[in-house]
Amino acid sequence: MTTVTKTVRFDAAHILTNHAGLCRNLHGHTYRVDVSVAADDVDDMVIDFKDLKNIATETICKRFDHAFIYSTVSEGEREIATLVERHGMRTVPIPFRSTAENLARMFYGELKPLVPGLVSVRVWETADSCAEYSSSASSGKEAMLADGTESARTPKP
């Protein structure tokens, strides 16, 4: 099996409501997202890197870049988002906390129908901290879509 990975980046702000640490405060990251695709018996290429970049950019970066990512289940985050929107700034509502783990799971669910052979999505919040969701995830959780619904589970090999 051959695996290739394309990396895209976006800048965004978020809050982790009810978190015990500093991340309970409004802060931002330059997120790095690694999208990995695999195929057996590759004679030429698994996927054109330009095609993979375009899909990831359209699906993730164009929506999230320079936006405030907020949980629709948090009253405080909804209030901040209303203020941000009132001043003409970008927001992205999601129905769960905006942890790297949840974003990786959501991005995987959104990319899976668009990228044949998708095996994993890794979301980096910092240069040394990331979360990965993969087709072999053993947590029992389905990949999640932005509306909070679960995508079809990828069968385990």
C-alpha positions as CSV (number, residue, x, y, z in Angstrom):
1,M,0.0,0.0,0.0
2,T,1.2,3.5,-0.9
3,T,0.1,6.5,1.2
4,V,0.4,10.2,0.2
5,T,-0.3,13.2,2.4
6,K,-1.2,16.8,1.4
7,T,-1.1,19.6,4.0
8,V,-3.3,22.7,4.0
9,R,-3.4,25.5,6.6
10,F,-5.9,28.0,7.9
11,D,-6.0,30.5,10.7
12,A,-9.0,30.6,13.1
13,A,-10.1,31.5,16.6
14,H,-12.0,29.4,19.1
15,I,-12.8,28.8,22.7
16,L,-13.1,25.6,24.7
17,T,-15.9,26.5,27.1
18,N,-15.7,24.8,30.5
19,H,-12.0,23.8,29.9
20,A,-9.9,24.0,33.1
21,G,-6.9,25.4,31.3
22,L,-6.1,28.6,29.4
23,C,-7.9,27.4,26.3
24,R,-11.2,28.4,28.0
25,N,-10.2,31.9,26.7
26,L,-10.7,33.2,23.2
27,H,-7.5,32.3,21.3
28,G,-6.4,31.3,17.8
29,H,-4.2,28.9,15.9
30,T,-2.6,28.5,12.6
31,Y,-4.2,25.1,12.0
32,R,-2.3,22.6,9.8
33,V,-4.5,19.8,8.3
34,D,-2.8,16.7,6.9
35,V,-5.0,14.6,4.6
36,S,-3.7,11.1,3.8
37,V,-4.8,8.9,1.0
38,A,-3.7,5.3,0.2
39,A,-4.0,2.8,-2.6
40,D,-2.8,-0.7,-3.3
41,D,-0.7,-1.5,-6.4
42,V,0.0,2.0,-7.5
43,D,1.6,2.1,-11.0
44,D,1.7,5.9,-11.2
45,M,0.1,8.0,-8.4
46,V,-2.4,7.6,-5.6
47,I,-4.0,11.0,-6.3
48,D,-2.8,14.2,-7.9
49,F,-1.5,16.4,-5.1
50,K,-3.1,19.4,-6.8
51,D,-6.5,17.7,-6.8
52,L,-6.2,16.7,-3.2
53,K,-5.2,20.3,-2.3
54,N,-8.2,21.7,-4.2
55,I,-10.6,19.4,-2.4
56,A,-9.2,20.1,1.0
57,T,-9.0,23.9,0.4
58,E,-12.6,24.0,-0.9
59,T,-14.0,21.7,1.9
60,I,-12.0,23.1,4.9
61,C,-9.9,26.2,4.3
62,K,-12.3,28.4,2.5
63,R,-14.9,27.9,5.2
64,F,-12.7,28.1,8.3
65,D,-9.9,30.5,7.4
66,H,-9.9,33.7,9.5
67,A,-13.2,32.7,11.2
68,F,-14.3,32.2,14.8
69,I,-15.2,28.5,15.2
70,Y,-17.9,28.2,17.9
71,S,-20.0,25.5,19.5
72,T,-23.7,26.0,19.0
73,V,-24.3,24.1,22.3
74,S,-22.5,26.8,24.3
75,E,-24.6,29.8,25.2
76,G,-21.4,31.9,25.8
77,E,-19.9,31.0,22.4
78,R,-23.2,31.7,20.6
79,E,-23.3,35.2,22.3
80,I,-19.7,35.9,21.2
81,A,-20.5,34.7,17.7
82,T,-23.5,37.0,17.5
83,L,-21.3,39.9,18.3
84,V,-18.6,38.9,15.8
85,E,-21.2,38.5,13.1
86,R,-22.8,41.8,14.0
87,H,-19.4,43.4,13.1
88,G,-19.2,41.7,9.8
89,M,-16.7,39.1,10.7
90,R,-16.7,35.4,9.9
91,T,-18.0,32.6,12.1
92,V,-18.3,28.8,11.6
93,P,-20.9,27.1,13.8
94,I,-20.4,23.5,14.8
95,P,-22.6,21.4,17.1
96,F,-19.8,20.3,19.4
97,R,-16.6,21.6,21.1
98,S,-13.9,22.8,18.7
99,T,-11.2,20.4,19.9
100,A,-8.6,19.2,17.5
101,E,-10.0,15.7,18.0
102,N,-13.5,16.8,17.0
103,L,-12.3,18.8,14.0
104,A,-10.2,15.9,12.7
105,R,-13.3,13.6,13.0
106,M,-15.5,16.2,11.3
107,F,-13.0,16.9,8.4
108,Y,-12.6,13.2,7.8
109,G,-16.4,12.8,7.6
110,E,-16.7,15.7,5.1
111,L,-13.8,14.6,3.0
112,K,-14.6,10.8,2.9
113,P,-17.2,11.0,0.1
114,L,-15.0,13.3,-1.9
115,V,-11.6,11.5,-1.7
116,P,-11.3,7.9,-2.7
117,G,-8.9,6.1,-0.5
118,L,-9.0,8.6,2.3
119,V,-7.2,7.0,5.3
120,S,-6.7,9.8,7.8
121,V,-7.0,13.4,8.7
122,R,-4.6,15.0,11.2
123,V,-5.3,18.4,12.7
124,W,-2.4,20.3,14.2
125,E,-3.2,23.2,16.6
126,T,0.5,23.8,17.2
127,A,3.8,22.6,15.8
128,D,3.9,19.8,18.3
129,S,0.2,19.0,19.1
130,C,-2.2,17.2,16.8
131,A,-5.2,14.9,16.7
132,E,-5.8,12.2,14.0
133,Y,-9.0,10.5,12.9
134,S,-8.5,7.5,10.6
135,S,-10.4,4.8,8.8
136,S,-9.0,2.4,11.3
137,A,-10.2,4.4,14.3
138,S,-11.1,2.0,17.0
139,S,-13.1,4.4,19.2
140,G,-16.4,3.1,17.8
141,K,-17.4,6.6,16.8
142,E,-18.5,7.4,13.3
143,A,-16.9,10.2,11.4
144,M,-18.9,13.3,12.1
145,L,-20.3,16.0,9.8
146,A,-20.6,19.7,10.5
147,D,-24.3,19.4,11.3
148,G,-23.5,16.9,14.0
149,T,-24.8,13.9,12.1
150,E,-22.6,10.8,11.6
151,S,-21.3,9.9,8.2
152,A,-21.3,6.3,7.0
153,R,-18.7,4.3,8.8
154,T,-15.8,3.2,6.8
155,P,-15.6,-0.6,7.0
156,K,-12.5,-1.9,8.7
157,P,-10.2,-3.9,6.4
